């Protein structure tokens, strides 16, 4: 489901180092570019998993295709690419559903928050916004930089203004819930050795043509202490990475990329005329794991982190 049709002009990059695999990855649907293992960004939980998903054959054929060698390669390298993980029909169902959601979108101007992955901009926008901080158990809308005027009104068509929708599509939307908890995803989780995986968040990322901003956070974002000027803050120092060590990894519509939680990855500005849509969800191994109380994202009584295996 990554991008328009079968185009693959994506811009995700990852940088890996030879460190032991943590138990946290990110699952998401997209065309991506990746690289290697383990940057310095600390996982936000002690033992999680997440990854990146898109397209498929029949489950038995798919799971036979996922070999033990590939699983071992994931644990060694920190990422794994599986082509055709979801069918074109499944990808199209997500695309059609997101179009319906956007068409029905009503966001009050004071809740229209610009989304950025650049740390200073993120603190200014989401960091002072309760709309962002309380979005973990809701479906909320975040917009590209420069698409809103000072009153929060759209300067361009709203369907072209959205950066992402998050963070509970997996829980409240029937199409994305079915994709997230599909039998093929569950079986892949079992092959990865996950015993009690829970889904902690999900996002639909648009990467709008010409304005889809670059992304890549390499420090933990945590809840700020009460009484501070922002709701969140970044901890640790900002590591420097050599761009020559980032390796592009294009993938077609329907492909799956699993990304380990220690993999440093980024997505460049979308300068093309095509969107690069991606559905991403993060999974954590809940067995023997304590979710950090400092994490900006917290389970709520209304939405405890749901089991992947339900």
BALOBA-1460 file (C-alpha; in Angstrom, 3 decimals):
// residues 310
<rec num="1" residu="x" x="0.000" y="0.000" z="0.000"/>
<rec num="2" residu="x" x="2.967" y="2.186" z="-0.183"/>
<rec num="3" residu="x" x="2.568" y="5.153" z="-2.444"/>
<rec num="4" residu="x" x="0.387" y="5.509" z="-5.524"/>
<rec num="5" residu="x" x="-0.016" y="2.327" z="-7.544"/>
<rec num="6" residu="x" x="3.209" y="0.360" z="-7.759"/>
<rec num="7" residu="x" x="5.519" y="3.357" z="-7.810"/>
<rec num="8" residu="x" x="8.466" y="3.109" z="-5.445"/>
<rec num="9" residu="x" x="10.003" y="6.600" z="-5.164"/>
<rec num="10" residu="x" x="10.151" y="6.445" z="-1.368"/>
<rec num="11" residu="x" x="12.618" y="8.081" z="0.984"/>
<rec num="12" residu="x" x="12.994" y="6.004" z="4.149"/>
<rec num="13" residu="x" x="16.544" y="5.344" z="5.260"/>
<rec num="14" residu="x" x="17.886" y="3.458" z="8.234"/>
<rec num="15" residu="x" x="21.260" y="3.111" z="9.853"/>
<rec num="16" residu="x" x="22.194" y="-0.084" z="11.705"/>
<rec num="17" residu="x" x="25.056" y="-0.973" z="13.970"/>
<rec num="18" residu="x" x="26.161" y="-4.359" z="15.262"/>
<rec num="19" residu="x" x="24.461" y="-4.410" z="18.645"/>
<rec num="20" residu="x" x="22.236" y="-7.101" z="20.161"/>
<rec num="21" residu="x" x="18.653" y="-6.975" z="19.012"/>
<rec num="22" residu="x" x="16.249" y="-5.367" z="21.402"/>
<rec num="23" residu="x" x="12.692" y="-6.623" z="21.571"/>
<rec num="24" residu="x" x="11.094" y="-3.586" z="20.058"/>
<rec num="25" residu="x" x="10.324" y="-2.909" z="16.417"/>
<rec num="26" residu="x" x="7.904" y="-0.990" z="14.330"/>
<rec num="27" residu="x" x="5.348" y="-2.490" z="11.990"/>
<rec num="28" residu="x" x="4.060" y="-0.334" z="9.191"/>
<rec num="29" residu="x" x="2.720" y="-0.299" z="5.649"/>
<rec num="30" residu="x" x="4.875" y="1.600" z="3.202"/>
<rec num="31" residu="x" x="7.485" y="1.918" z="0.530"/>
<rec num="32" residu="x" x="10.635" y="2.494" z="2.505"/>
<rec num="33" residu="x" x="14.360" y="2.938" z="2.383"/>
<rec num="34" residu="x" x="16.393" y="1.367" z="5.153"/>
<rec num="35" residu="x" x="19.785" y="0.641" z="6.393"/>
<rec num="36" residu="x" x="21.150" y="-1.029" z="9.321"/>
<rec num="37" residu="x" x="20.980" y="-1.651" z="12.966"/>
<rec num="38" residu="x" x="20.694" y="0.037" z="16.201"/>
<rec num="39" residu="x" x="21.241" y="3.784" z="16.490"/>
<rec num="40" residu="x" x="21.516" y="5.521" z="19.795"/>
<rec num="41" residu="x" x="17.829" y="6.234" z="20.247"/>
<rec num="42" residu="x" x="16.684" y="4.439" z="23.368"/>
<rec num="43" residu="x" x="13.545" y="2.295" z="23.112"/>
<rec num="44" residu="x" x="10.662" y="3.899" z="24.955"/>
<rec num="45" residu="x" x="9.901" y="0.676" z="26.735"/>
<rec num="46" residu="x" x="12.075" y="-2.032" z="28.172"/>
<rec num="47" residu="x" x="11.465" y="-4.701" z="25.594"/>
<rec num="48" residu="x" x="9.168" y="-3.839" z="22.779"/>
<rec num="49" residu="x" x="8.676" y="-4.622" z="19.151"/>
<rec num="50" residu="x" x="7.321" y="-2.783" z="16.185"/>
<rec num="51" residu="x" x="7.677" y="-2.848" z="12.374"/>
<rec num="52" residu="x" x="6.421" y="-1.896" z="8.896"/>
<rec num="53" residu="x" x="3.840" y="-3.701" z="6.737"/>
<rec num="54" residu="x" x="2.214" y="-3.639" z="3.264"/>
<rec num="55" residu="x" x="0.473" y="-6.375" z="0.704"/>
<rec num="56" residu="x" x="0.139" y="-10.562" z="0.520"/>
<rec num="57" residu="x" x="-0.386" y="-14.057" z="-0.834"/>
<rec num="58" residu="x" x="-2.392" y="-16.740" z="0.955"/>
<rec num="59" residu="x" x="-1.339" y="-17.158" z="4.588"/>
<rec num="60" residu="x" x="0.122" y="-20.658" z="4.292"/>
<rec num="61" residu="x" x="2.154" y="-19.745" z="1.237"/>
<rec num="62" residu="x" x="3.311" y="-16.533" z="2.906"/>
<rec num="63" residu="x" x="4.334" y="-18.194" z="6.148"/>
<rec num="64" residu="x" x="6.123" y="-20.936" z="4.228"/>
<rec num="65" residu="x" x="7.915" y="-18.127" z="2.449"/>
<rec num="66" residu="x" x="9.054" y="-16.600" z="5.747"/>
<rec num="67" residu="x" x="11.987" y="-18.877" z="6.411"/>
<rec num="68" residu="x" x="13.980" y="-19.417" z="9.563"/>
<rec num="69" residu="x" x="16.918" y="-17.875" z="7.747"/>
<rec num="70" residu="x" x="14.910" y="-14.681" z="7.235"/>
<rec num="71" residu="x" x="13.920" y="-14.584" z="10.893"/>
<rec num="72" residu="x" x="17.570" y="-15.017" z="11.864"/>
<rec num="73" residu="x" x="18.520" y="-12.306" z="9.395"/>
<rec num="74" residu="x" x="16.024" y="-9.944" z="11.022"/>
<rec num="75" residu="x" x="17.496" y="-10.560" z="14.468"/>
<rec num="76" residu="x" x="20.995" y="-10.030" z="13.067"/>
<rec num="77" residu="x" x="20.360" y="-7.006" z="10.823"/>
<rec num="78" residu="x" x="17.451" y="-5.334" z="12.589"/>
<rec num="79" residu="x" x="15.133" y="-5.236" z="9.590"/>
<rec num="80" residu="x" x="13.394" y="-7.625" z="7.224"/>
<rec num="81" residu="x" x="11.753" y="-7.069" z="3.843"/>
<rec num="82" residu="x" x="8.873" y="-9.284" z="2.668"/>
<rec num="83" residu="x" x="7.360" y="-8.493" z="-0.720"/>
<rec num="84" residu="x" x="3.631" y="-9.079" z="-1.359"/>
<rec num="85" residu="x" x="2.731" y="-9.360" z="2.319"/>
<rec num="86" residu="x" x="-0.731" y="-7.880" z="1.759"/>
<rec num="87" residu="x" x="-2.842" y="-8.133" z="-1.361"/>
<rec num="88" residu="x" x="-3.496" y="-5.174" z="-3.605"/>
<rec num="89" residu="x" x="-7.129" y="-5.404" z="-2.502"/>
<rec num="90" residu="x" x="-6.157" y="-5.062" z="1.157"/>
<rec num="91" residu="x" x="-3.965" y="-2.067" z="0.367"/>
<rec num="92" residu="x" x="-6.739" y="-0.463" z="-1.656"/>
<rec num="93" residu="x" x="-9.214" y="-1.032" z="1.187"/>
<rec num="94" residu="x" x="-6.964" y="0.977" z="3.507"/>
<rec num="95" residu="x" x="-6.539" y="3.726" z="0.943"/>
<rec num="96" residu="x" x="-10.301" y="3.926" z="0.331"/>
<rec num="97" residu="x" x="-11.053" y="3.942" z="4.041"/>
<rec num="98" residu="x" x="-8.610" y="6.746" z="4.728"/>
<rec num="99" residu="x" x="-10.215" y="8.782" z="1.941"/>
<rec num="100" residu="x" x="-13.585" y="8.386" z="3.673"/>
<rec num="101" residu="x" x="-12.085" y="9.410" z="7.013"/>
<rec num="102" residu="x" x="-10.524" y="12.539" z="5.503"/>
<rec num="103" residu="x" x="-13.724" y="13.445" z="3.657"/>
<rec num="104" residu="x" x="-15.644" y="13.336" z="6.964"/>
<rec num="105" residu="x" x="-12.871" y="15.039" z="8.959"/>
<rec num="106" residu="x" x="-13.966" y="17.924" z="11.151"/>
<rec num="107" residu="x" x="-11.128" y="19.382" z="13.205"/>
<rec num="108" residu="x" x="-11.699" y="22.619" z="15.153"/>
<rec num="109" residu="x" x="-9.125" y="25.275" z="14.197"/>
<rec num="110" residu="x" x="-7.598" y="25.332" z="17.702"/>
<rec num="111" residu="x" x="-6.921" y="21.584" z="17.390"/>
<rec num="112" residu="x" x="-5.197" y="21.774" z="14.026"/>
<rec num="113" residu="x" x="-1.655" y="20.869" z="15.025"/>
<rec num="114" residu="x" x="1.214" y="20.885" z="12.538"/>
<rec num="115" residu="x" x="3.298" y="17.718" z="12.719"/>
<rec num="116" residu="x" x="7.071" y="17.743" z="12.516"/>
<rec num="117" residu="x" x="9.812" y="15.265" z="13.326"/>
<rec num="118" residu="x" x="12.395" y="18.029" z="13.760"/>
<rec num="119" residu="x" x="12.850" y="18.311" z="17.483"/>
<rec num="120" residu="x" x="12.577" y="22.079" z="18.001"/>
<rec num="121" residu="x" x="9.560" y="22.331" z="15.710"/>
<rec num="122" residu="x" x="7.962" y="19.340" z="17.362"/>
<rec num="123" residu="x" x="8.302" y="20.850" z="20.821"/>
<rec num="124" residu="x" x="6.745" y="24.102" z="19.589"/>
<rec num="125" residu="x" x="3.838" y="22.385" z="17.841"/>
<rec num="126" residu="x" x="2.934" y="19.081" z="19.512"/>
<rec num="127" residu="x" x="4.915" y="19.783" z="22.673"/>
<rec num="128" residu="x" x="2.477" y="22.415" z="23.872"/>
<rec num="129" residu="x" x="-0.594" y="20.648" z="22.541"/>
<rec num="130" residu="x" x="-2.855" y="18.511" z="24.687"/>
<rec num="131" residu="x" x="-4.438" y="17.444" z="21.381"/>
<rec num="132" residu="x" x="-1.237" y="15.527" z="20.580"/>
<rec num="133" residu="x" x="-0.473" y="14.270" z="24.078"/>
<rec num="134" residu="x" x="-3.916" y="12.714" z="24.530"/>
<rec num="135" residu="x" x="-4.109" y="11.164" z="21.054"/>
<rec num="136" residu="x" x="-2.936" y="7.674" z="22.040"/>
<rec num="137" residu="x" x="-6.464" y="6.346" z="22.439"/>
<rec num="138" residu="x" x="-8.087" y="8.438" z="19.705"/>
<rec num="139" residu="x" x="-8.076" y="8.997" z="15.949"/>
<rec num="140" residu="x" x="-6.650" y="12.473" z="15.420"/>
<rec num="141" residu="x" x="-5.312" y="14.573" z="12.561"/>
<rec num="142" residu="x" x="-1.928" y="16.273" z="12.197"/>
<rec num="143" residu="x" x="-0.965" y="18.595" z="9.378"/>
<rec num="144" residu="x" x="2.023" y="19.506" z="7.260"/>
<rec num="145" residu="x" x="4.006" y="22.608" z="8.097"/>
<rec num="146" residu="x" x="2.785" y="25.780" z="6.396"/>
<rec num="147" residu="x" x="-0.663" y="24.555" z="5.354"/>
<rec num="148" residu="x" x="-2.556" y="26.491" z="8.051"/>
<rec num="149" residu="x" x="-2.931" y="30.221" z="8.540"/>
<rec num="150" residu="x" x="-2.721" y="31.976" z="11.912"/>
<rec num="151" residu="x" x="-6.383" y="31.179" z="12.597"/>
<rec num="152" residu="x" x="-5.914" y="27.469" z="11.914"/>
<rec num="153" residu="x" x="-7.729" y="27.601" z="8.566"/>
<rec num="154" residu="x" x="-6.484" y="25.583" z="5.605"/>
<rec num="155" residu="x" x="-4.431" y="27.322" z="2.938"/>
<rec num="156" residu="x" x="-4.667" y="24.313" z="0.592"/>
<rec num="157" residu="x" x="-7.276" y="21.549" z="0.149"/>
<rec num="158" residu="x" x="-7.556" y="19.635" z="3.410"/>
<rec num="159" residu="x" x="-6.865" y="16.270" z="1.761"/>
<rec num="160" residu="x" x="-3.467" y="17.626" z="0.677"/>
<rec num="161" residu="x" x="-2.688" y="19.190" z="4.045"/>
<rec num="162" residu="x" x="-2.572" y="16.129" z="6.290"/>
<rec num="163" residu="x" x="0.766" y="14.756" z="7.453"/>
<rec num="164" residu="x" x="-0.579" y="11.821" z="9.438"/>
<rec num="165" residu="x" x="-3.577" y="10.381" z="11.262"/>
<rec num="166" residu="x" x="-2.917" y="8.723" z="14.622"/>
<rec num="167" residu="x" x="-2.685" y="7.069" z="17.014"/>
<rec num="168" residu="x" x="-5.464" y="4.490" z="17.504"/>
<rec num="169" residu="x" x="-6.640" y="3.503" z="14.027"/>
<rec num="170" residu="x" x="-5.788" y="-0.090" z="14.980"/>
<rec num="171" residu="x" x="-8.367" y="0.003" z="17.775"/>
<rec num="172" residu="x" x="-11.279" y="2.077" z="16.483"/>
<rec num="173" residu="x" x="-11.385" y="1.771" z="12.701"/>
<rec num="174" residu="x" x="-12.679" y="-1.610" z="11.436"/>
<rec num="175" residu="x" x="-10.508" y="-1.721" z="8.309"/>
<rec num="176" residu="x" x="-7.244" y="-0.915" z="10.092"/>
<rec num="177" residu="x" x="-8.167" y="-3.096" z="13.052"/>
<rec num="178" residu="x" x="-8.627" y="-6.069" z="10.727"/>
<rec num="179" residu="x" x="-5.308" y="-5.400" z="8.979"/>
<rec num="180" residu="x" x="-3.423" y="-5.020" z="12.258"/>
<rec num="181" residu="x" x="-4.860" y="-8.193" z="13.785"/>
<rec num="182" residu="x" x="-4.960" y="-10.259" z="10.599"/>
<rec num="183" residu="x" x="-3.946" y="-13.900" z="10.834"/>
<rec num="184" residu="x" x="-0.852" y="-13.315" z="8.710"/>
<rec num="185" residu="x" x="0.398" y="-10.568" z="11.033"/>
<rec num="186" residu="x" x="-0.293" y="-12.734" z="14.075"/>
<rec num="187" residu="x" x="1.531" y="-15.686" z="12.547"/>
<rec num="188" residu="x" x="4.511" y="-13.501" z="11.724"/>
<rec num="189" residu="x" x="4.560" y="-12.338" z="15.343"/>
<rec num="190" residu="x" x="4.681" y="-15.974" z="16.479"/>
<rec num="191" residu="x" x="7.506" y="-16.741" z="14.068"/>
<rec num="192" residu="x" x="9.392" y="-13.818" z="15.575"/>
<rec num="193" residu="x" x="8.952" y="-15.431" z="18.990"/>
<rec num="194" residu="x" x="6.556" y="-12.872" z="20.454"/>
<rec num="195" residu="x" x="4.587" y="-14.371" z="23.328"/>
<rec num="196" residu="x" x="2.442" y="-11.471" z="24.555"/>
<rec num="197" residu="x" x="2.686" y="-8.749" z="21.917"/>
<rec num="198" residu="x" x="0.512" y="-5.675" z="22.346"/>
<rec num="199" residu="x" x="-0.185" y="-2.884" z="19.869"/>
<rec num="200" residu="x" x="0.780" y="0.461" z="21.384"/>
<rec num="201" residu="x" x="0.017" y="2.878" z="18.538"/>
<rec num="202" residu="x" x="-0.694" y="3.193" z="14.834"/>
<rec num="203" residu="x" x="-0.408" y="5.928" z="12.226"/>
<rec num="204" residu="x" x="-1.414" y="6.527" z="8.638"/>
<rec num="205" residu="x" x="1.319" y="8.632" z="7.051"/>
<rec num="206" residu="x" x="0.591" y="10.544" z="3.828"/>
<rec num="207" residu="x" x="3.919" y="11.979" z="2.614"/>
<rec num="208" residu="x" x="2.127" y="14.543" z="0.477"/>
<rec num="209" residu="x" x="3.544" y="15.341" z="-2.994"/>
<rec num="210" residu="x" x="6.074" y="18.128" z="-2.897"/>
<rec num="211" residu="x" x="5.521" y="19.012" z="0.776"/>
<rec num="212" residu="x" x="5.725" y="15.720" z="2.680"/>
<rec num="213" residu="x" x="8.339" y="16.616" z="5.287"/>
<rec num="214" residu="x" x="11.421" y="14.603" z="6.129"/>
<rec num="215" residu="x" x="11.240" y="12.470" z="9.235"/>
<rec num="216" residu="x" x="13.577" y="10.903" z="11.740"/>
<rec num="217" residu="x" x="13.776" y="11.248" z="15.509"/>
<rec num="218" residu="x" x="16.891" y="9.896" z="17.204"/>
<rec num="219" residu="x" x="16.139" y="10.824" z="20.820"/>
<rec num="220" residu="x" x="13.397" y="9.774" z="23.206"/>
<rec num="221" residu="x" x="10.427" y="12.072" z="23.555"/>
<rec num="222" residu="x" x="9.030" y="11.893" z="27.096"/>
<rec num="223" residu="x" x="6.412" y="13.665" z="29.152"/>
<rec num="224" residu="x" x="7.783" y="16.843" z="30.686"/>
<rec num="225" residu="x" x="7.582" y="17.522" z="34.397"/>
<rec num="226" residu="x" x="4.507" y="19.401" z="35.533"/>
<rec num="227" residu="x" x="4.882" y="23.154" z="35.540"/>
<rec num="228" residu="x" x="7.153" y="23.289" z="32.481"/>
<rec num="229" residu="x" x="6.294" y="25.264" z="29.360"/>
<rec num="230" residu="x" x="5.818" y="22.192" z="27.162"/>
<rec num="231" residu="x" x="4.038" y="18.875" z="27.658"/>
<rec num="232" residu="x" x="6.935" y="16.834" z="26.270"/>
<rec num="233" residu="x" x="10.698" y="17.057" z="26.034"/>
<rec num="234" residu="x" x="13.587" y="15.181" z="24.442"/>
<rec num="235" residu="x" x="16.167" y="13.404" z="26.565"/>
<rec num="236" residu="x" x="19.760" y="12.515" z="25.755"/>
<rec num="237" residu="x" x="22.091" y="14.021" z="23.200"/>
<rec num="238" residu="x" x="21.535" y="14.188" z="19.472"/>
<rec num="239" residu="x" x="23.913" y="11.690" z="17.810"/>
<rec num="240" residu="x" x="25.453" y="12.493" z="14.450"/>
<rec num="241" residu="x" x="25.168" y="9.980" z="11.620"/>
<rec num="242" residu="x" x="27.119" y="9.802" z="8.388"/>
<rec num="243" residu="x" x="24.622" y="9.957" z="5.520"/>
<rec num="244" residu="x" x="26.855" y="7.648" z="3.496"/>
<rec num="245" residu="x" x="25.954" y="4.857" z="5.896"/>
<rec num="246" residu="x" x="22.237" y="5.164" z="5.164"/>
<rec num="247" residu="x" x="21.164" y="2.652" z="2.532"/>
<rec num="248" residu="x" x="18.030" y="3.251" z="0.399"/>
<rec num="249" residu="x" x="15.546" y="0.375" z="0.394"/>
<rec num="250" residu="x" x="12.737" y="0.765" z="-2.163"/>
<rec num="251" residu="x" x="9.719" y="-1.531" z="-1.875"/>
<rec num="252" residu="x" x="6.589" y="-1.987" z="-3.958"/>
<rec num="253" residu="x" x="2.940" y="-1.715" z="-3.045"/>
<rec num="254" residu="x" x="2.064" y="-4.581" z="-0.730"/>
<rec num="255" residu="x" x="5.560" y="-5.138" z="0.635"/>
<rec num="256" residu="x" x="6.405" y="-5.516" z="4.300"/>
<rec num="257" residu="x" x="9.298" y="-3.972" z="6.151"/>
<rec num="258" residu="x" x="9.893" y="-4.947" z="9.754"/>
<rec num="259" residu="x" x="12.029" y="-2.382" z="11.551"/>
<rec num="260" residu="x" x="13.661" y="-3.138" z="14.877"/>
<rec num="261" residu="x" x="13.253" y="-0.532" z="17.585"/>
<rec num="262" residu="x" x="16.995" y="0.143" z="17.695"/>
<rec num="263" residu="x" x="17.218" y="0.856" z="13.976"/>
<rec num="264" residu="x" x="17.816" y="4.497" z="13.148"/>
<rec num="265" residu="x" x="15.715" y="5.317" z="10.110"/>
<rec num="266" residu="x" x="14.596" y="8.434" z="8.351"/>
<rec num="267" residu="x" x="12.370" y="9.514" z="5.506"/>
<rec num="268" residu="x" x="13.486" y="12.296" z="3.218"/>
<rec num="269" residu="x" x="11.347" y="15.172" z="1.958"/>
<rec num="270" residu="x" x="8.937" y="14.003" z="-0.732"/>
<rec num="271" residu="x" x="9.914" y="16.112" z="-3.739"/>
<rec num="272" residu="x" x="8.048" y="13.885" z="-6.196"/>
<rec num="273" residu="x" x="4.584" y="14.376" z="-7.667"/>
<rec num="274" residu="x" x="3.322" y="11.167" z="-6.038"/>
<rec num="275" residu="x" x="2.202" y="10.607" z="-2.478"/>
<rec num="276" residu="x" x="3.904" y="7.942" z="-0.378"/>
<rec num="277" residu="x" x="1.179" y="6.554" z="1.847"/>
<rec num="278" residu="x" x="2.083" y="4.205" z="4.680"/>
<rec num="279" residu="x" x="0.216" y="2.512" z="7.503"/>
<rec num="280" residu="x" x="2.489" y="1.878" z="10.453"/>
<rec num="281" residu="x" x="1.860" y="0.308" z="13.832"/>
<rec num="282" residu="x" x="4.134" y="-0.362" z="16.781"/>
<rec num="283" residu="x" x="4.123" y="-3.599" z="18.752"/>
<rec num="284" residu="x" x="5.691" y="-4.319" z="22.133"/>
<rec num="285" residu="x" x="6.463" y="-7.657" z="23.756"/>
<rec num="286" residu="x" x="4.519" y="-7.323" z="27.002"/>
<rec num="287" residu="x" x="5.956" y="-10.421" z="28.670"/>
<rec num="288" residu="x" x="8.383" y="-9.363" z="31.437"/>
<rec num="289" residu="x" x="8.154" y="-5.782" z="30.208"/>
<rec num="290" residu="x" x="7.329" y="-2.550" z="32.011"/>
<rec num="291" residu="x" x="6.100" y="0.323" z="29.851"/>
<rec num="292" residu="x" x="7.890" y="3.515" z="30.811"/>
<rec num="293" residu="x" x="5.740" y="5.994" z="32.718"/>
<rec num="294" residu="x" x="7.832" y="8.743" z="31.097"/>
<rec num="295" residu="x" x="6.764" y="7.822" z="27.576"/>
<rec num="296" residu="x" x="4.560" y="10.481" z="25.972"/>
<rec num="297" residu="x" x="2.247" y="7.650" z="24.896"/>
<rec num="298" residu="x" x="0.370" y="5.917" z="27.710"/>
<rec num="299" residu="x" x="-2.341" y="3.257" z="27.859"/>
<rec num="300" residu="x" x="-5.659" y="4.514" z="29.233"/>
<rec num="301" residu="x" x="-8.616" y="2.895" z="30.993"/>
<rec num="302" residu="x" x="-10.556" y="3.411" z="27.755"/>
<rec num="303" residu="x" x="-7.826" y="1.761" z="25.677"/>
<rec num="304" residu="x" x="-5.311" y="-0.517" z="27.376"/>
<rec num="305" residu="x" x="-2.750" y="-1.713" z="24.854"/>
<rec num="306" residu="x" x="-4.655" y="-4.471" z="22.975"/>
<rec num="307" residu="x" x="-3.122" y="-7.893" z="22.372"/>
<rec num="308" residu="x" x="-1.915" y="-8.494" z="18.820"/>
<rec num="309" residu="x" x="-3.283" y="-12.030" z="19.081"/>
<rec num="310" residu="x" x="-6.960" y="-11.041" z="19.354"/>
